[in-house]
Amino acid sequence: MARRRRPKLAVWKFSSCDGCQLSLLDCEDELLAVAGEVEIAYFLEATRATAAGPFDLSLVEGSITTPHDAHRIHHVRKVSKRLITIGACATAGGIQALRNFHNVEQFISVVYARPDYIETLRTSTPIAEHVPVDFELRGCPVNKHQLLEVISALLNGRSPNTPPHSVCMECKLRGAACVMVARGVPCLGPVTQAGCGAICPAYGRGCYGCFGPKETPNTRSLAGWWQRLDVDERDLVRAFRGFNAYAEPFKRESEAHEGP
Amino acid sequence: MKDPKTRTIKVDALARVEGEGAMLVRVRNGTVSEVQLNIYEPPRFFEAFLRGRSFREAPDITSRICGICPIAYQMSACRAMEDALGVTVDGQLRALRRLIYCGEWIESHALHIYMLHAPDFLGYAGVVEMARDHREIVERALQLKKIGNDIIDVVGGRAVHPINLRIGGFYRVPSRAELRSLADRLEWARDAAHETVRWTAGFDFPDFESDYEFVAMRHPDEYPITDGRIVSDKGLDIAVRDFNTEFEELQVPHSTALHARVRGRGSYFCGPLARYNLNFDRLSPLARQAARDAGLGPTCRNPFQSIVVRSVELLYACEEALRLIYQYEVPDQPAVALEPRAAVGHGCTEAPRGILYHRYEVDADGTIVSAQIVPPTAQNQATVEDDLRRFVAARLDLPTEELTWRCEQAIRNYDPCISCATHFLDLRIEREDGP
């Protein structure tokens, strides 16, 4: 009997820090097993050998910030049977989406002496604003165990098991004391999606929201609790305007605390 | 109309670098007429959006410049802010910082030596292809990389964008038992790193040297990682705060990363080779001996041998991490207290790829007024271009496909981290004559 054809995996990079695709290489104990199950057909960070599409599964890292990339993502979609976005840049625009709240021409002139050499869009946007996406994996960076779970699920035709509940649930699961209740430390855990393992509270600091908003987050209520801890409006804007600033619930909440 | 004598050869996008860029070499009448290392990084404007943020946010925000070396960004930001606030972090808190930074060197160096650079020397497209013939070597690589990540995980909370570093120290300090749990595997890693030096020393290296200006940090009694002065082998010896008086950044049309130069002299070279050449006497006896056994003198000017030097540093980082773990005592406080004040601060640390400089101006309530970040890959860009120009000129008789691969290898000597940059390294050699 002929051996089953191995599914072809591709990894694509847009505007990002490389950390999420690095998470795949960080699967030190699983990498060679993964490479046995799938054909790593396009992964420039790992190999100069590239196979032609179509690909069974594409992992997309990064956000869309240039006219060229806005075009390229359509090509990626066209050659991919399934497309998963990995990380806060690809799912929410990333930290570079802070430009969406400012005048980008000003930004360019802060960094570059010759702004005319620089080609960029006014906004940094998630992949799903440009093409249909089959699954969005959260995190800045993604959790490598969740990444393996999603790859395995999609290749086996089942839904990934990535809970949409809040970081609070993970704190309870690992038995970490609530930093907000016990020590009055402002924490975004109640409105942030689980997946990291509640590491910030476990290390004694408040969650800073790097996995983005949970399902149906009550950001307004949480902001009220922060105000009772003497957090001022400016710091509320900063808190919601982080690595997932352009995710709608966080965007709305940060705008609610912005001065006139 | 295209000149029939002009040939444009388009080949694979350059792989096995962090991030993406492009290279263009033009050959005309038997000489190299133009070389461009193009970085098409979609600009992310960190220096702009840091304005108006709290000084406390700088480490977490700037770590997102690079997922490969987040500790470097967090540490340079911390050092710069502590300089601005007049705060000193020393004793075991400083030792813990050095330890987590060793973890990043181990992780990043193991990744580059084995997975990104070695395939060039052995003729493989990548590490997965290499694993088919050299499974044990690749497994050694993965375990070395893993122990580096595990140090970052234990001290920092997670391997990529760790959450435990802050200005003034840490949120939570590890117990002695937590650090001791790493020791057995680090003992193994030290031996595996020693084996790595021997392994890379046996590669074939093209005869290629140049009169570079090497720039690195130098510390009174340590191999430099988190602090020191900035020195060069051409007489530079400055405090970190004088960075901008000695170096300048220039914008060129073909790159969104700024080129850096020593004022009045030109391009320079930072990274493992520079650190090694300027600090050989600060390495451990074992690392020095391993270097000598590998055939390296106290100075090495061949960038292709950077893979051996990187292996020597890998060995040193494993030894140093072990030393720090065995000498660790839990500090009384996880961080020193901070009061914002209006000031300017400078910080420079040795990222795996070379010196990383940060400068911040903060106002009285701790709001960032301005930020400047100079990553190592931007500093090396001009030197990479110089190398390519000379390298290609001496090898015009090579078939284009092979020459292209050798050029990629020459770029990877610098372990370029274009993530701070990005996009296609769309490698092209245009020839208007020749084969």
Interface residues (C-beta under 8 A of the other chain):
Chain A: K13 F14 S15 S16 C17 D18 G19 C20 L22 S23 L25 D26 E28 D29 L31 L32 A35 I40 F43 L44 E45 A46 T47 R48 A49 T50 G62 T65 T66 H68 D69 G94 I95 Q96 L98 R99 H102 V104 Q106 F107 I108 V110 V111 Y112 A113 R114 Y117 I118 T120 S124 C140 P141 C196 I199 C200 A202 Y203 G204 R205 Y208 C210 D235 R238 F243
Chain B: D12 A13 L14 A15 R16 V17 E18 G19 E20 Y40 P42 P43 R44 F45 F46 E47 A48 F49 R51 R53 S54 E57 D60 I61 R64 I65 C66 G67 I68 P70 L111 M115 P119 A125 G126 V127 V128 E129 A131 R135 V138 E139 L142 Q143 K145 K146 N149 G157 R158 A159 V160 H161 I163 N164 R166 Y171 R172 Q251 P253 T256 L258 P334 W405 E408 C417 S419 C420 T422 L425
